[in-house]
């Protein structure tokens, strides 16, 4: 079962969004930085928080908590942006805090239950067992799909 | 094929394309030429010869054969053995199209069927008669040609060729069509319109279009030709930049602030020059688009039996490559429309008393920092009645609405979406085929189209385009906590409404806020009604995130009744009133529709670099992109058409008779001020008050002299000192590329000074408020918007002081110390008020100000020390003359000097003023006179008991 989820061992970045611990393979993360002031914008997507100027490019910022519709208890000191690339575009994911980077071996992945701490399972590929707790592996394509709001 | 061959092949393709690009024009020139131009024929011959040679080398048999047989014909022409006729040129043109297509698709070129071409060329070689037969045979499948065939017996064919101009249909139609193997023209009478449109996309008819588009797609997209001198210029600038960087680093390292300033200035100057130079590498002449119309007009007029003179003007106007590429289709559409529906047949024209030849004109020119392209014809024009009927039939407009519209606005309806789709086939005389599409295509590159038509006289379509897309001049505005950029193309003007005018000028009709603007009512849009404008950024320190935004936004959208919008606007207005600041409104134009956006702050106008927005913005039409401001923050660029759609504002609101009636009521006269618009450099224009200008002269750059380190010119037996705005208020050098420049002569003290300008743009009567905050700085008294362009209003005395205080010191009358006298200045325009106050204060007077006549009287009563009153005439509440009468009516003010200041001198106004009791009339911005009159008239007043 686990083979179908992640064939290879991978290094993952772990961060928090509300009550959920989320992981992304390090290869999918372009940058992590503390959030600069975000210029609010007005789009049809409530979870689009705004845009920032990242070295001369305009980067859309997505509030993962709002995207997944989970209650956020935001640790205000630690709002970070995880920069990912999808298609040709850079998108910043607004997360509550960066925890760790861990090595995940393929046998520690599990299928996702129907919800993960209140968030729909569609947003995730798999669960990863990290020592004590579970890390939900983010499905970027699904999360950033604009047709599926 | 090995690499070596591949490279040579590529060279061959590029070279061939280059040659072929000119062949069409050459062939058309051959046709229109009476005699034989050997150079021309030789050039075409050589082109084909080169291609033939290359094709032979690469074993491209088909291409070689076709080029060879064309070459044979040209050889005959060259020797004078063959007359160039319309038919021969048509065949050659068709052949050239096929050759070009083959060159673009070398791999499949051997699969092209060129037999028809060859048989036609063979026929020509054998003699005219036979060739005509060949033409007929080959075009049997063609419905059009079939119809014509009956008229074309072989015998009179040669004849009809000679008299081709009289019978263009029968002479050219079968040949053009037949000579093109791949082409199949649907019956001309069935659907000329849809056909014309469809043809634009088939590669055969508009061969040039297809090839050039392909060329652009293959080679053009990756490379661009840049003149060597431009590259040299770039190198030079890069060199300068390096030197300046070194200076900058040095000054930072040594910590010497005196070095920093000049280095920063230099970086500024070099950057803008570099930017311009790099931008100009992307610039291409519009000729690339225009030239193909020679062929299109020729072919189409032949097909439709019309006689058309094509006039092309301004083909050397340059535009950004992207825009040039996007222009082809919409312009083709417009030209085809003109030929198809605008221009009549010779018979119809004769009947209408017009010359048989219709005029079609393509004209490109610069206007107000934009490029304008006009497509005009002297054809039948558009009947507004027809359009009106169509609009009513389609349910787009009600009869009442139509009745209230001007004819011009009715004609503009053809740009309306869905106006014309259904009538393409049936309605031939009506115009407006897919004009909506044209408008949309142009809008994609920031273009705006407008139409003017007079029934029976002709039609002109004006397309306004930005010079480039990457960097657009914009007005930056602040709404709530956010900044937005509005492209200057869309900005009509900026209006500031004083607190006491808000009630009369902003009205709410049917739940919609409307602004009264010079007899027009313009709907107002409050952006915060559509966007949630609360502060939602996440502060890195506090991390405060506003989580209510979605609720409010959806709220707004759900009950999108405009009552709420009205309330909001009122609230906004009242808040502003109490804060005693005026309401700022940017009037923008979305197509022909005008509306106002209320803004909290007007920031500077700036050239902004457009950055694309991500996929989450794809659904939102309100923004066309984003830009990064000087402080690193992001501002979104408003798409005024998208905002209009979002707000649901429509044109019909503007013509509501109810509002018109109200509108007539109380439009107060505004001071008008004649201004002279001068150009200093490209995109840099300034306004000068015309009253201060003594003369305008034109000189050649050779006449310029240097006298004591200053520019001057010998003039009327003396020396006229000149000043240039460069280094004073402009970082750009005076544009003297025309080798001539203008000098605006004005008087300071008893001497004349000349202000250098590269061009005189216009003289306009400006009737609006002059913005005295946004652009104010030394030498610039304020700013105004004329025709969508921001003008900086020059302070003619201020620039003198900036230029060289020592040299100009003796000219500018300095304060003779404090006079201790108090002068009351009554003036409603903040711009003129602050300007005059400054000048009189500089002369040593104490100045009290009042905004209108009533306030003026109040101030006068409470300040017995006032020694003189200066007043404007046109003012709200109580105008100047009324105030003067009121003052004069009181015995204690019998001798108080009263001076009227005006921006527009006129004998009648002066007479009225004198009758009311004014002592003197003065011009507002003439500092010398103003100060002089104060000195002469203001006398200490014995404070009456």
Interface residues (C-beta under 8 A of the other chain):
Chain A: X34 X35 X36 X37 X38 X39 X40 X41 X42 X43 X44 X45 X46 X48 X49 X50 X51 X52 X53 X56 X57 X58 X59 X60 X62 X66 X74 X75 X76 X77 X79 X87 X89 X91 X94 X146
Chain B: X482 X530 X531 X532 X535 X536 X537 X538 X539 X540 X542 X543 X544 X545 X549 X550 X553 X554 X611 X612 X613 X614 X615 X616 X617 X618 X619 X620 X622 X623 X626 X628 X632 X633 X634 X635 X636
